[in-house]
Amino acid sequence: MAITEFSSALNQVATERGIPVEAVIESIKEALAMAYKKDRKEHDEEIEIEEIEIDLNQNTGEVKILKDGKDVTPSGFGRIAAQTAKQVILQKIRETEKDVIKKEFQEKIGEIVSGTVFRIDSGMVTLDLGKSHAQGIMPSSEQVPTENYRLGQRLKVLVKEVRDGTRGTEIIISRASPDFVVKVFEQEVPEIASGTVIIEAIAREPGSRTKMAVSSSDDKIDPVGSCVGQKGVRVQSIISELFGEKIDIIPFSPITEKFIASSLSPAKVIEVELLTEENRALVSVPEDQQSLAIGKEGQNARLANKLTRWKIDIKSSEGLFTDEKGEIITGEDQSKKIVGVWDKEIKKTEAKEEKEEKEEEKEEKKADDKDDTEKVDTQEVSKKPKKEPKDKDKEKNG
């Protein structure tokens, strides 16, 4: 009976605290050694912990203190040890527990975990991460400005950092990091998790909009379509997790000009010129697309700048440039002409459309000429003088 009780007690403590049984046993041995040292000190005997050895039977719970191989266990030591070692055992278990939590979450850095909000204090949100009573701290810098957190709310968060703070080990979590969006996509899109679809670049303004460039290692798989899902079911699920944050998914291209043009989606780009030395791109858009390319308060251009890592200036047909903040640049920059390289396929399409338009104009002109000819014939017929009827009376009198 004693064996079962002691073994089950060890296992219960280890399970509740989320630590190995061996760690619990080591904590007990260390506490017993300190209890023996204290007991000997009360009897005016100085003992160093290194001089003694603790023999603990894991089945029966029987304890022996050995010194130089001899049993020196004092009589009634079990009662003394229980009183003296209690706090030491609890402290050692707590320290071991913290070490286990620290090690576990260090391995989860950059991964998504779920937690429940249980404290909101001075702008800092604390989540219960469940296992081993681990707590995640989400400072205001890692929170999404548009999200309102409430007690008991279940959230997905990114483990960003594990560090030693004033209150012990701190697990820093985030919902504002661009990596959070990447990991949510990995959970929702199997092609990303398997590595077939790759997220090449991402730029985010938390709570407002995210731009993401994706590519595929398999020509048969559409990277954008994989992320969006059938009828948008995948991306809608992610938008719900982000509480309505808009997501622009664009195809990545190794051709810088094409990538820059795509990054300004949904605006249509006519031409792109790269100024490599300045790491700057001059982009030409139709006049009616300029505001779309810049975006509200310059957001679209700003995200494109972060996504491509190029400073993007936007020019409309009026000759106005805008910087990555969406502000109009005046002066010498306005006189620069954009004559960059653009997608050949688009030029072919434009040439084809222009040819078709010309053919349509010719057909319309022919039809108009034919109508004009018919009108002229009708007018000539109407102008012919009518034959006057012969005056029968004149003939009779003549």
C-alpha positions as CSV (number, residue, x, y, z in Angstrom):
1,M,0.0,0.0,0.0
2,A,2.9,2.4,0.9
3,I,4.6,1.7,-2.4
4,T,1.4,2.7,-4.3
5,E,0.8,5.8,-2.3
6,F,4.3,7.2,-2.6
7,S,4.6,6.3,-6.3
8,S,1.2,7.8,-7.1
9,A,2.1,10.9,-5.1
10,L,5.2,11.4,-7.1
11,N,3.4,10.9,-10.4
12,Q,0.6,13.2,-9.4
13,V,3.0,16.1,-8.5
14,A,4.9,15.6,-11.7
15,T,1.7,15.6,-13.8
16,E,0.1,18.6,-12.1
17,R,3.3,20.6,-12.5
18,G,4.2,19.3,-15.9
19,I,7.7,18.2,-14.9
20,P,9.5,14.8,-15.0
21,V,9.3,12.5,-12.0
22,E,13.1,12.5,-11.9
23,A,13.0,16.3,-11.3
24,V,10.6,15.8,-8.4
25,I,12.9,13.1,-6.8
26,E,16.0,15.3,-7.2
27,S,14.1,18.2,-5.5
28,I,13.2,15.9,-2.6
29,K,16.8,14.7,-2.2
30,E,18.1,18.2,-2.2
31,A,15.6,19.3,0.4
32,L,16.4,16.3,2.6
33,A,20.1,17.1,2.4
34,M,19.4,20.7,3.5
35,A,17.1,19.4,6.3
36,Y,19.8,17.1,7.6
37,K,22.4,19.9,7.5
38,K,20.0,22.1,9.6
39,D,19.4,19.2,12.0
40,R,23.1,18.7,12.6
41,K,23.7,22.4,13.1
42,E,21.2,22.4,15.9
43,H,23.4,19.7,17.5
44,D,26.5,21.9,17.0
45,E,27.8,19.8,14.1
46,E,28.8,21.5,10.9
47,I,28.1,19.3,7.8
48,E,28.6,20.2,4.2
49,I,26.0,18.9,1.7
50,E,28.7,17.5,-0.5
51,E,29.8,15.2,2.3
52,I,26.5,13.3,2.4
53,E,24.4,11.2,0.1
54,I,20.7,10.8,0.1
55,D,19.3,7.3,-0.6
56,L,15.6,7.6,-1.5
57,N,13.6,4.4,-2.3
58,Q,11.2,5.5,-5.0
59,N,8.9,2.6,-4.2
60,T,8.6,2.7,-0.4
61,G,9.6,6.3,0.2
62,E,12.2,5.2,2.7
63,V,15.1,7.7,3.2
64,K,18.6,7.0,4.3
65,I,21.4,9.6,4.9
66,L,24.8,8.2,4.0
67,K,28.2,9.6,5.0
68,D,31.3,7.9,3.8
69,G,29.1,4.9,2.9
70,K,27.7,4.7,6.4
71,D,24.0,5.2,7.4
72,V,23.9,8.3,9.6
73,T,20.2,8.9,9.5
74,P,19.1,10.5,12.9
75,S,16.2,8.9,14.7
76,G,12.9,10.6,13.9
77,F,14.4,12.2,10.8
78,G,11.3,11.5,8.8
79,R,9.2,13.9,11.0
80,I,12.0,16.5,11.1
81,A,12.5,16.3,7.3
82,A,8.8,16.7,6.6
83,Q,8.7,20.0,8.5
84,T,12.0,21.4,7.4
85,A,11.9,20.2,3.8
86,K,8.4,21.2,2.8
87,Q,9.1,24.7,1.7
88,V,12.4,23.7,0.1
89,I,10.7,21.0,-1.9
90,L,7.9,23.4,-3.1
91,Q,10.5,26.0,-4.1
92,K,12.6,23.5,-6.0
93,I,9.6,22.2,-7.8
94,R,8.5,25.7,-8.8
95,E,12.0,26.4,-10.1
96,T,12.0,23.2,-12.0
97,E,8.6,24.0,-13.4
98,K,9.7,27.4,-14.6
99,D,12.8,25.8,-16.3
100,V,10.5,23.3,-18.1
101,I,8.1,26.0,-19.2
102,K,11.0,28.2,-20.4
103,K,12.6,25.3,-22.4
104,E,9.2,24.3,-23.9
105,F,8.3,27.8,-25.1
106,Q,11.8,28.5,-26.4
107,E,11.2,25.6,-28.8
108,K,7.8,27.3,-29.8
109,I,9.2,30.7,-30.6
110,G,7.7,31.7,-34.0
111,E,4.8,29.3,-33.6
112,I,1.1,29.9,-32.9
113,V,-0.4,29.0,-29.6
114,S,-3.9,29.5,-28.1
115,G,-4.7,31.2,-24.8
116,T,-7.4,32.8,-22.7
117,V,-7.3,36.4,-21.6
118,F,-7.4,36.5,-17.8
119,R,-5.9,39.9,-16.9
120,I,-5.8,43.4,-18.6
121,D,-3.7,45.9,-16.7
122,S,-2.2,49.2,-17.7
123,G,-2.5,48.4,-21.4
124,M,-0.8,45.0,-21.0
125,V,-2.8,41.8,-21.8
126,T,-1.9,38.6,-20.0
127,L,-3.1,35.2,-21.4
128,D,-3.3,31.9,-19.7
129,L,-1.5,29.5,-22.2
130,G,-3.0,26.5,-20.5
131,K,-0.2,24.0,-20.0
132,S,1.7,24.2,-16.6
133,H,0.0,27.5,-15.8
134,A,2.2,29.3,-18.3
135,Q,1.4,32.9,-18.8
136,G,1.9,34.9,-22.0
137,I,2.4,38.7,-21.9
138,M,1.2,40.8,-24.8
139,P,2.6,44.4,-24.4
140,S,0.8,47.3,-26.2
141,S,3.4,47.3,-29.0
142,E,2.4,43.7,-29.9
143,Q,-1.3,44.4,-29.8
144,V,-3.5,45.3,-32.8
145,P,-4.8,48.9,-32.3
146,T,-8.3,48.0,-33.7
147,E,-8.8,45.0,-31.5
148,N,-10.6,45.2,-28.2
149,Y,-9.7,42.4,-25.8
150,R,-11.9,41.2,-23.0
151,L,-11.6,38.8,-20.0
152,G,-12.2,35.2,-20.9
153,Q,-11.6,35.8,-24.6
154,R,-10.0,32.9,-26.5
155,L,-7.1,34.1,-28.8
156,K,-4.5,32.8,-31.1
157,V,-1.1,34.4,-30.6
158,L,2.5,34.1,-31.8
159,V,5.2,33.2,-29.4
160,K,7.7,36.0,-30.1
161,E,10.3,35.8,-27.3
162,V,11.1,34.1,-24.0
163,R,13.1,36.1,-21.6
164,D,14.0,36.5,-17.9
165,G,12.2,39.4,-16.4
166,T,11.8,40.9,-12.9
167,R,9.0,38.4,-12.2
168,G,10.8,35.4,-13.6
169,T,10.5,33.9,-17.0
170,E,8.3,36.1,-19.3
171,I,6.7,34.7,-22.5
172,I,6.2,37.6,-24.9
173,I,3.4,37.0,-27.4
174,S,2.1,39.0,-30.3
175,R,-0.8,39.5,-32.7
176,A,0.6,42.5,-34.5
177,S,3.7,40.8,-36.0
178,P,3.6,40.0,-39.8
179,D,4.8,36.5,-38.8
180,F,1.5,36.0,-37.1
181,V,-0.3,36.3,-40.4
182,V,2.2,33.9,-42.0
183,K,1.7,31.3,-39.4
184,V,-2.1,31.6,-39.6
185,F,-1.9,31.0,-43.4
186,E,0.3,27.9,-42.7
187,Q,-2.5,26.6,-40.5
188,E,-5.3,27.3,-43.0
189,V,-3.5,26.5,-46.3
190,P,-2.0,23.0,-46.7
191,E,0.0,24.0,-49.7
192,I,1.9,26.6,-47.6
193,A,2.4,24.1,-44.8
194,S,3.8,21.5,-47.2
195,G,6.1,24.1,-48.9
196,T,4.5,23.9,-52.3
197,V,3.3,27.5,-52.0
198,I,5.9,29.9,-50.6
199,I,5.3,33.3,-48.9
200,E,8.1,35.3,-50.5
201,A,7.4,38.7,-48.8
202,I,4.8,40.3,-46.5
203,A,4.0,43.8,-45.3
204,R,1.5,44.6,-42.7
205,E,-0.2,47.5,-41.0
206,P,-1.9,45.7,-38.1
207,G,-5.7,46.0,-38.0
208,S,-5.9,47.7,-41.4
209,R,-4.3,45.9,-44.3
210,T,-1.7,43.2,-45.2
211,K,0.0,42.7,-48.5
212,M,1.5,39.3,-49.2
213,A,3.5,38.0,-52.2
214,V,3.3,34.3,-52.9
215,S,4.9,31.9,-55.4
216,S,4.6,28.2,-56.2
217,S,7.2,25.5,-56.8
218,D,4.7,23.6,-58.9
219,D,3.6,25.1,-62.1
220,K,0.2,23.3,-61.9
221,I,-0.7,25.1,-58.6
222,D,-1.9,28.6,-58.6
223,P,-0.3,30.2,-55.4
224,V,-2.9,33.0,-55.2
225,G,-5.8,30.7,-55.7
226,S,-4.5,28.3,-53.1
227,C,-4.4,31.0,-50.5
228,V,-7.8,32.4,-51.4
229,G,-9.5,29.0,-51.5
230,Q,-12.7,27.9,-53.3
231,K,-15.1,30.8,-53.2
232,G,-12.6,32.6,-50.8
233,V,-13.3,30.2,-47.9
234,R,-9.7,30.1,-46.8
235,V,-8.9,33.8,-46.8
236,Q,-12.2,34.6,-45.3
237,S,-11.4,32.3,-42.4
238,I,-8.1,34.1,-41.9
239,I,-9.8,37.6,-42.1
240,S,-12.2,36.5,-39.4
241,E,-9.2,35.5,-37.2
242,L,-7.7,38.9,-37.8
243,F,-11.1,40.6,-37.0
244,G,-11.7,42.0,-40.5
245,E,-8.2,43.1,-41.5
246,K,-8.0,43.3,-45.3
247,I,-5.5,41.0,-47.1
248,D,-4.1,41.6,-50.6
249,I,-2.5,38.4,-52.0
250,I,-0.4,39.0,-55.1
251,P,1.8,36.7,-57.3
252,F,5.5,37.1,-56.7
253,S,7.8,37.6,-59.7
254,P,11.6,37.4,-60.0
255,I,11.3,40.3,-62.5
256,T,11.6,43.3,-60.2
257,E,9.6,45.6,-62.5
258,K,6.7,43.2,-62.7
259,F,6.8,42.5,-58.9
260,I,6.7,46.3,-58.2
261,A,3.8,46.7,-60.5
262,S,1.9,43.8,-58.9
263,S,2.6,45.2,-55.4
264,L,0.4,48.3,-56.2
265,S,-2.6,46.1,-56.8
266,P,-5.5,46.7,-57.3
267,A,-4.2,49.7,-59.3
268,K,-3.2,49.0,-62.9
269,V,0.4,50.0,-63.8
270,I,1.5,51.1,-67.3
271,E,5.3,51.3,-67.0
272,V,8.0,50.9,-64.4
273,E,11.5,52.3,-64.5
274,L,14.2,51.3,-61.9
275,L,16.8,53.7,-60.6
276,T,19.1,51.0,-59.1
277,E,21.6,53.4,-57.5
278,E,18.9,55.1,-55.6
279,N,16.9,51.9,-55.0
280,R,14.0,53.8,-56.4
281,A,11.2,52.8,-58.8
282,L,9.3,55.3,-61.0
283,V,5.9,53.9,-61.7
284,S,3.4,55.3,-64.3
285,V,-0.3,54.7,-63.8
286,P,-3.4,56.0,-65.7
287,E,-4.7,59.3,-64.3
288,D,-7.9,57.7,-63.0
289,Q,-5.8,55.0,-61.1
290,Q,-3.5,57.4,-59.2
291,S,-5.6,57.6,-56.1
292,L,-6.1,53.8,-56.1
293,A,-2.3,53.2,-56.4
294,I,-1.5,55.6,-53.6
295,G,-4.4,54.4,-51.4
296,K,-6.1,56.0,-48.4
297,E,-3.5,58.2,-46.7
298,G,-0.8,56.6,-48.8
299,Q,-1.3,53.2,-47.4
300,N,-1.2,51.2,-50.6
301,A,2.0,52.8,-51.8
302,R,3.5,52.5,-48.3
303,L,2.8,48.7,-48.1
304,A,4.1,48.2,-51.6
305,N,7.3,50.0,-50.5
306,K,7.7,47.7,-47.5
307,L,6.8,44.6,-49.6
308,T,9.3,45.2,-52.4
309,R,11.9,47.1,-50.4
310,W,12.0,49.7,-53.2
311,K,11.1,53.4,-52.8
312,I,8.2,53.8,-55.2
313,D,7.2,57.1,-56.8
314,I,3.9,57.1,-58.6
315,K,3.2,59.2,-61.7
316,S,-0.1,59.8,-63.3
317,S,-0.8,61.2,-66.8
318,E,-0.7,64.7,-65.2
319,G,2.9,64.3,-64.4
320,L,2.7,64.2,-60.6
321,F,4.9,62.0,-58.5
322,T,4.2,60.7,-55.1
323,D,6.5,59.2,-52.5
324,E,6.0,56.1,-50.4
325,K,3.9,58.2,-48.0
326,G,1.6,59.2,-50.8
327,E,2.7,62.9,-50.7
328,I,3.1,64.8,-54.0
329,I,6.6,65.6,-55.0
330,T,7.0,68.9,-56.9
331,G,10.0,70.5,-58.7
332,E,12.5,68.8,-60.9
333,D,11.1,65.3,-60.2
334,Q,7.9,66.2,-62.2
335,S,9.9,66.7,-65.4
336,K,11.3,63.1,-65.4
337,K,9.8,60.9,-68.0
338,I,9.0,57.3,-67.2
339,V,10.1,55.0,-70.1
340,G,10.7,51.8,-68.2
341,V,10.2,48.2,-69.2
342,W,6.9,46.4,-68.7
343,D,5.3,43.1,-69.3
344,K,5.5,42.1,-73.0
345,E,2.2,40.2,-72.8
346,I,0.4,43.4,-71.7
347,K,1.9,45.3,-74.7
348,K,0.8,42.5,-77.0
349,T,-2.7,42.7,-75.6
350,E,-2.7,46.4,-76.0
351,A,-1.5,46.2,-79.6
352,K,-4.2,43.6,-80.4
353,E,-6.9,45.7,-78.8
354,E,-5.7,48.8,-80.7
355,K,-5.7,46.8,-84.0
356,E,-9.3,45.6,-83.3
357,E,-10.4,49.1,-82.5
358,K,-9.0,50.3,-85.8
359,E,-10.7,47.6,-87.7
360,E,-14.0,48.4,-86.0
361,E,-13.5,52.1,-86.9
362,K,-12.9,51.1,-90.6
363,E,-16.1,49.0,-90.6
364,E,-18.0,51.9,-89.0
365,K,-16.6,54.3,-91.6
366,K,-17.6,52.0,-94.5
367,A,-21.1,51.7,-93.0
368,D,-21.3,55.5,-92.7
369,D,-20.1,56.0,-96.3
370,K,-22.7,53.6,-97.5
371,D,-25.4,55.4,-95.6
372,D,-24.2,58.7,-97.0
373,T,-24.3,57.4,-100.6
374,E,-27.8,56.1,-100.2
375,K,-28.9,59.5,-98.8
376,V,-27.4,61.3,-101.8
377,D,-29.2,59.0,-104.3
378,T,-32.5,59.6,-102.5
379,Q,-32.0,63.4,-102.5
380,E,-31.2,63.4,-106.3
381,V,-34.3,61.5,-107.1
382,S,-36.4,63.8,-105.1
383,K,-34.9,66.9,-106.9
384,K,-36.0,65.7,-110.4
385,P,-38.8,68.0,-111.9
386,K,-42.2,66.4,-112.3
387,K,-43.6,66.1,-115.8
388,E,-46.4,68.7,-116.4
389,P,-49.7,67.1,-117.6
390,K,-50.7,68.1,-121.2
391,D,-53.4,70.8,-121.3
392,K,-56.1,69.0,-123.2
393,D,-58.1,72.3,-123.5
394,K,-55.1,74.0,-125.3
395,E,-55.0,71.1,-127.8
396,K,-58.6,71.4,-128.5
397,N,-58.5,75.2,-129.1
398,G,-55.3,75.0,-131.0
